[in-house]
Amino acid sequence: MHYNFQYEFCNPNSGHEKGHVENKVGYIRRNFFVPVPVIPDIEEYNRTLLYRCDQDMDRTHYRKGKSIQEWFEEDKKAFGRLPKTSFDVYRLERAKADKYGKVRYAKNLYSTSPEFAQKEVWLKITYNRVIVLNDEYDIVMEHPRLYGEGLESMKWIPYFELMARRPRALQNLVFYKELPDPWKEYLAYTTEKKKAIRLLAQMLKQEEDLSTATEALTQTLQNGCHDPDSILTIWYRLTGQIPEPVEISVPSELS
């Protein structure tokens, strides 16, 4: 209905009624999915697949003597106008967060925010994303969709302010156990835990794996500094957000 297609149903289990379509399915399978591909990134694979299909249109039609691309250009002259907006394919479901602000969908857990603990939210579910919405349908959190059972997708940034208010409880959290060792050691002995936790939150907004943040921490400690501001300065430099200091030539008469 959205794209204004005219449809015509075939009978179930009657492939002979649409043999031409079935043959094209076989062509695609043999030419694009043999051997069975390994797909680490579905979005990137789809872009590659679309490019290969476009290239395949240079092939001469087996019966009509012109390329498939030329016949496609002829077909386009009869196309109708596309809708102004694309069709958003998703399922919308209501879910209640537990005391930790996590919601369950298809036997897997997804984080929201501490403020939604024991409250209901909306889940907008697509084939590859689970998007948490509030009652005004604003995005609270977005996760990659998990396929399997007993899995968990945790985004820690909304929880950092709560951690900063209760820094003594940090070492009891799963998040702390997942930190790189240099950060565990630093948070264990620093006297500026609240500031360090907020610093982590700031860096995690731009870098989920904390590799650059860990390098910034290591360099700062090697330079003999321990305060969060020094760590942030090094992190800015490593991420290219401030220029590297340049060497200044001092006149000989001043040396």
C-alpha positions, 0 to 999 in steps of 0.5 A, a space after each residue: 500500500 505504501 509504494 502503491 504496488 499492484 499485486 497478484 497472488 499465486 497458489 501455495 506450493 505452485 512454483 510452476 506458476 512463477 517459474 521465471 521468478 524461481 529461476 532468477 532466485 537460483 541465478 542469484 544464489 549460484 552467482 552471489 552466494 556460492 560459496 556461502 559468504 562470511 558476513 561480519 558486517 551486514 550493512 557493508 555486505 549489503 552495499 557490496 551486494 548492491 554494487 555487484 548486482 549493478 555490475 551484473 546489469 551490464 550482462 546481455 539479456 539471454 534472448 533480447 540482445 541488449 544489456 539488462 541495464 538498457 532494458 531497465 532504463 526502458 522500464 524506468 520510463 513507466 515507473 510511478 512516483 515514489 512516496 516522499 518518505 520511505 517505509 519504516 519497517 519495525 515492530 513497536 512493543 511495550 516493555 517494563 524495565 527492571 530495577 536496574 533499568 534493563 528491558 528484556 526482548 526475545 530472551 535478551 537484555 538491553 539497557 535503558 537509563 536509571 531513571 526508567 527503573 521499574 517503568 514502562 518504555 517503548 521498544 522499536 524493533 528492526 531487523 538489526 536494532 532495538 531502540 528504546 523510546 520514552 512515552 513521547 517516542 524520543 530515543 532513550 537508547 539504541 542497541 544492536 539487536 542480539 540474536 541468541 538467548 541470554 545475551 546482554 547489550 549494555 550502554 553505560 553512559 546514562 549510568 555514569 552520573 549515578 556512579 559519580 554520586 556513589 563512587 564507593 560502589 563502583 568496584 561492585 559493578 559489572 562495568 568496573 570488571 570490564 574496564 581495562 586494567 590501567 583504569 581499574 588500578 587508577 580508579 582504585 587509588 585516585 582521590 578524585 573518583 567522581 571527576 574520573 568517572 565523569 571523565 570516563 563518561 565524556 570519553 565513552 560518548 566518542 569511543 566505546 572501546 576506550 582504547 584511546 582513553 587507556 593510552 591517554 591514561 598510560 601516557 599521563 601516568 608515565 609523565 608523572 601526572 595523576 589528575 583527570 584534567 591531565 588525562 583529558 588533555 592527553 586524550 584531546 591530543 591523541 584524538 586530534 582535538 587540540 594541536 600538538 605542541 610545536 618546538 620553539 627556537 630560542 635565540 642563542 643570546 637568551 639561552 
